Amino acid sequence: MTLEAVLASLHLVAILTLVVFLSSQAALCRTEWLNAAVVARLARLDLIYGITAVVLLATGLARVFWGIKGASWYATQPLLHLKVALFVVMVLLSIRPTLAFRRWRRALYATGALPAADEVARVRRLVMVQSHLLPVIAVVAVFWARGW
């Protein structure tokens, strides 16, 4: 029982950390606010966001394999499959912003140039889609927890 509580707590901390760093990216990735410090910060936030996504996946898998219910129970849960699929979509959507943030930082250090406004808008849109998928995953989790 203690292991289940620890695993659930770690998973929840990873979820909340993901929310914080994704929200920070969404807040900072704006043309009107972009400067050298923000470009560097976006790259750093994205690194932490990526690490957090890996920790979130690891804690979820730990709950599946070491939790009380066991992998055979989780394998039959369609809402879990929906949550994982939405998480995979979020991960796929995060690839372009990650590459953009790294490219922006390299260009900034090499030439001092900031990204173009249209590119910032495209990247922000992807970050915003991710940030809107996250509450959908939470809603699915609530329905799943209530036995739906």
Buried (B, 14 or more C-beta within 10 A) or exposed (E): EEEEEEBBEBBEBBBEBBBBBBBBBBEBBEBEEBEEEBBBBBBBBBBBBBBBBEBBBEBBBBBBEEBEEEEEEBEEBEBBEBBBEBBEBBBEBBEBBBEBBBEBBEBBEEEEEBBEEEBBEBBBBBBBEBBEBBEBBEEBBEEBEEEE
